[in-house]
Amino acid sequence: MNSHKKPLLIIFISALIIRILFVLLMPQEAPDTKRYDDIALSLLSRGDFSTAQGDPAISDGPIYPLFLAAIFSIFGHSLTAVRLIQAIIDSFTCLIIYLIALQMNQRKSIAILASAMAAIYPELIASSAFVLTETLFTFLLSVSTLLLLRAKFKESKVLAVISGIFFGITILCRAVALLIPPFLFLSFLFFSNRKRNLSLITILTIAMLLTIAPWTIRNFLVFDRFLPVSIGLGGNLWIGSYQPWQGDYNYKDLSDKKEIEAGLSPIEADQRLKEEALKNIKENPLGYLRLFPRKFARFWFKIPGGKEVLKGKTLSKDFLYTIHFLLLFFFALGLWFSLRKRTFAILTPLLIILYFTLIHVILFAIPRYRIPITPFILIFSAMGLYRAINLIFSPRLLSPHQ
């Protein structure tokens, strides 16, 4: 890394300037912001995780509200301060991408390229302007993955513990990551010395479970139910199985969903939605399966904000779609070349990409949910772009030893 300190510094500063300018000139609003904001204010005023109505919060994990509360305690109730801190965090994510790419490929040129691509990639830039979980969650997931790769590379139980703690924090930021560690167990099975691999993943999983345990205990004491992190499974599965909505969130008319939830507490509503979702699937299993390609296409081939934020902005939308499909092209190319190696460092990020894809195809998908795996997509894309340049120009232009 020492030989690349200068370009990395340039990348970090460039990423930071771009993001700060964006959040100051184009701050974005989102409906979910109020929910996080209310819990953060409750933490500061009452010292508990409650909604604006004073009810115990269960729709979200504690990390993002704690993050907001920490910022508010220093800078006052300022969403601009949150956006600026997120701009800094996302700029650090660009450096984490460098380290992950280096671990995956051992070629500094590819790692620099991936980091530089992240610095100017519109989806990452824009996400820092929203007071939503994406920026922090993406950073935490990237750090957790880097620590896991280092733990395996060094066969280090200490790093496995630290990685497990970070995975736990990541899960407490967004519960969608809950099954990543057991899912990654598949990655360990591909390699020799399975006994040692099993030891590492077991240590990681225990550290993860111990990290989320206090919040799970809180939920049991408050709600008298086993809720590892938060509710939401029922609602997401219902949306993803409800044929009239085609597996998408119908922002314009929520009457069907509200009719099911009427008069119920959040936990009861989520349970009822889960029951209705399972009923939808049981009554029309083929219809549910036919929604999978739609959800897959929405997850991979649409851009965040394309429906509402960019409404009426045809040129901007066309530009972003062009960048997105170029990225996917080089991602596919990078995937093709890198899979020949089948190393742990290659398969682990790939399994995380697969995990998020499967989860959202089974439940429901919107383009924003792709953002947390964007660092890994960018790394594979950088590999593809590197190989394309190498094939087109002289092999000596980009030495494999760089």
N, C-alpha and C positions, 0 to 999 in steps of 0.2 A: 504493500500500500504506500510505502514511503516514496517510491518513484512517481506515484500518481497524486501526491498531495496537492500540487498546484492545480491540475485540471479538476480535481474533486472540489477544491475550494472555489474555483470558478463556477462549477456546476451548482454547488450549494448556494453561493451568493446570487447567481442568476435565478435559480428556482425561488429563492426567498423574495427577490425584487419583483419577479413576475407575480407571485402570489399576493404579496402585500399590495401591489398596484391593483390587482383584480378585486381583492376583498374591500379595498377602500373605494374604488370607482364603481364596482358592480356587486355590492352586497346582496345576497340572495335570501329570500324568505321561504319557509316551508311549514306546513301545518303541524308537523310533529315537534317543531321547536318549542312550542308553548308547553307541551307535556314535560319535556326535560327541564325547561326553565322553571316551571312550577315546583318540581321536586327539589331543584337546586335552591330555590328561595325558601322552601320549607326546611331544608337542612340548615340554612343560615339563621332562620328566625325561630324555629322550634326544635332543631336538632334531630329531626326524624325524616324518614323517607315517606312523604305524604303528598297527595295530590292537592290541587288548589282548594278542593272541598274539605280537606283535612282527613281524607280516607287513606289508609296505608297503601303505598304504591306497590303494584305487582306487575305492571305492564312492561317494565324494563329492569335490567340489571343495574347495580349501583354505580358502576364506574363512570359513566358519562355524566350523570348528575353530580357526582363528587368532583369531577373535573371542572364542571361549570361553577360549582360552589367555591372551589379553590380560587378560581379566577375572579369571581365576584367579590370574594373576601379581600382581595388585594386591590382590584381596580374599580370596585363598585359594580352595580348592575349594568354592565356594558357588554352587549352582544358584539360590538366592534372589537373589544379586547379579546373575546373568545375567537373571533375570526382571525385576528392577528396571531394569536398563540397557535391556532391550527395551521396557519401559513408556515410558522417556524417548524412545527412537528412534521408537516408534509415535506418540507425541505430536507429534514433529517431522514425521512423515508427514502429519499433519492440516494442517500449515502448507504442506507441499509440494503437497498437494491444492488448497489455496487458489491457489497460484501457477500450477499447471497449468490450473485452471478459469478463472483470469483470462486466461491465454494463449489458451485455447480460445474464450472467450465475450466477454471485455472488459467484463463486467458484474460489478461488485464484489459486488452483492447475491447473485448466484448463487454466486460464489466463496466468500463467507462462509457461505452456506447449505450448500454441499458440505463445507466444512471442519468446520462444526458437526455435520453428519450423521456425518462420520467420527469425531468425538470421542466420540459415544455409540453407534456402531454395534457391536452385540454381537460379531460375528465378528472384528473388528479388536481389540477389547478382550480377548477370550478368547485370541487367538493369541499375545499377548505373555506369557501365563502358561505357555505350553508352551516347553520348551527345544528348539525346532525352527527350521528355517531361515526359516519364513514371514515373521516380523516384519522381519528384516534384509533378506531378499530383496525384500519388498514396498517397503521404503524405498529400496533401491538401484535397483529398477526405476522407481520414481516419479521419483527424482532424474535418472536417465539420460534418461527421457522428457522431463522439464522442460528439461534441457540441450539435447536435440535440437530441441525446439520453439523455444527461444531461438536456437539456431544457425541455424535456417532463417529465423526472423523477422529476425535481424540480418545474415543472409548472412555469418556469421562462421566462418572456418576454425578459429580458435582454439577456439571453443566446440564445433565439430564434433570436434576432437581430444579435448577434455575429455569430451564425451559418449561418444565411442568408448572412452575409458579406463574410464568408469563402466559402460558396457555390458559391457566385458571383466570388470570386477570382479563385476558382476551374474551373468554366466555362470559365473564361478569359484565363485560361491555356490551356484548350481543350474544344471546343464547344460541344463535344459529351455529356457533362453533363448538357446541357441547360434545359432539360425537367425532370431532377431528382426531384426537389421540387414539381411540380404538380403531378408527378407520385407517390411520397411519400404521397400525400394527401390520397391515398387509405389506407395507413397504419393507419392513424388517424380515418378513418371511422369504423375500426373494434372494437373500444373501446368506453366505456361510456364517458359521459361528452363531447359530440361531439361539443357543443358550444365553450367550452374552447379549445378543440383541433383545431377547425377551426380558432380560434383567433391566436393560436401559429403558425400554418402553413401560415396564412395570413401575420403575422408579418415577418416571415422568408422570404416569397416570395417577399414582398415589399423591405426588406433589400437587398435581392439578386438582384432585378431589379435596385435598386438605385446604387448598386456597379458596375453593368455592363453598366449602362446608359451613363457615360462619353465616353466609347469606342464606344457604339452604335451611339452616337451623332457625334463623330469623323468620323465614317464610312459614316454617312449621309452627313456630310459637304464635305467630300473628294470625295465620289463616287456618291452622289445624289441618294442613294438607302437605303432602310431599311435593314441593315445587322447587326443583334444583336451582333455577334462576328466575324465570318469569313465565307468564302465560303468553299465549299467542299461537300455539300449535293448532288449536281448534279453528281459530279464525283464518289462519293461513291455508289450512287444508280445505276449509269450506270454500274460500275464494277460488282455490285451485281446482275444485271439483264441481263448481256451480256452472252448469252448462249455459244459462243465459248470459253470464259474464265472460264466457269463453276462457276461463282460467285467469282473467285479468282483474285488476281492481277498478271497479266502476265509480270513479270519483264523482261523476255528475249525478248519480242516482243511487244512494245507499239505502233506499227504503226497504229493499228485500232483507238486507243484513240487519238493519235496525229493528225490523219486525220480529226477527228471531231473538234479538237481544233485549227486547222491551221488558222492563220490570225486573231484570236480573242484575245481580252484582257482576263485576268484571270476570270473576272466576267462574261463576255459574254460566255466564254468557259464553265464555270460551268452551266450557264443557258441552253446552247445548250445540254450539257451532260444530264441535268435533263429532257429536252424535249425528247431526244433520249431514255432515260431510261424508261420514262412513255410510250413511243411508244413500246419499247420492251415488257413491262408488258402487255399493252393492246392487242398486237398482239399475245402474247403467255403467257397468265396468268398461265396456268398449268405448263409450262416450268419454269416460275419464281418461282412458289411454290415448284417445285421439287428441286430447288436449296437450299431451306431452310435446309433440313437435311444435305446437304454437308457443308453448312456454319456453322450450329450448331456443326457438328463433327469437323470442322477445328478450331472453337473457343474453344471447350472444350477438344478435344482429341489429339491435336497436341501440340508440344512444340515450344516456340519462338526460331527462328534461326535454326530450324530443316532442313529447305530447303537450306539455303546458308551458315550460320555461321558454322554449324556442318557438312557440306558436306564432305564426306570421313572419318569422325570420328565416325566409327561404334560403338566402345566401349563406347565412351562418350554419344552418342545418346541413346544407349540401357540403360545405367545407368540412364540418365535423364528421359527416358520414364518410367522406373521402379518406380522411385520416384514419378513421376506425377500420375501414375495410382494407386499407393498406397494412395496418397493424396486424389484422387477422391473417392476411396473406403471408406476411413474414413470420407470424406465429406458427402457422401450419408448416412453413418451410423449416423453421428452427426445430419444431417438434419432430419432423421427419429425420433430420440429421442427428439430433441429440438422442433419440430413442435407440439408436444403434449401440450406444454406450451402456444404457440400462444401469447406471450407477445409482446408489442410494440418494446422492445429491440431486440427480435428475428426476428420479421417480417421486421423491417426496413432494416437491412443489407441484408436480403433475397430478399427484393424488389429491392434493388440496384443491386444485382447479376442478378435478373430477367430482370431488365431494360437494363443493358449492353448486356445481351444475346439477347433480342428482337431487340434492336437497330442494332446490328451487323448481326443478321440473316436477318433482313429486308434490310439493306444496304449491307455491305460486311465485312467479318471476316478474320482476321489473328490471329495467337496465341498471338502475342504481345499485342493485344487489350484486352486480358484477365488480364494482369498484374495489372491494377488498382483495380480489385475486388479480387485479390489474398489475401489481408489481411482478408477479410471476409470468403473466402474459407478456409484459414488456421484455423480460429477460429472454424468454424463448424467441420473441420477435427480434431482439438484438442478435441472437445467434443466427437466425435466418437471414437477416440483413447482412451480417458479417460474411456469411458463406456466399451470399449472392454477389456481393462486391468482390469477394475473392475469386469467384468463378468468372465474372465478367472481365475483371482486370488481371494484371499479372499476379500470380501467387506471391511474388516477392513484395507486393504492395502492402499486404498485411501478413506479416510473418506469424506462423502459429505459435511462436515462442514469445510473442509480445504480450 
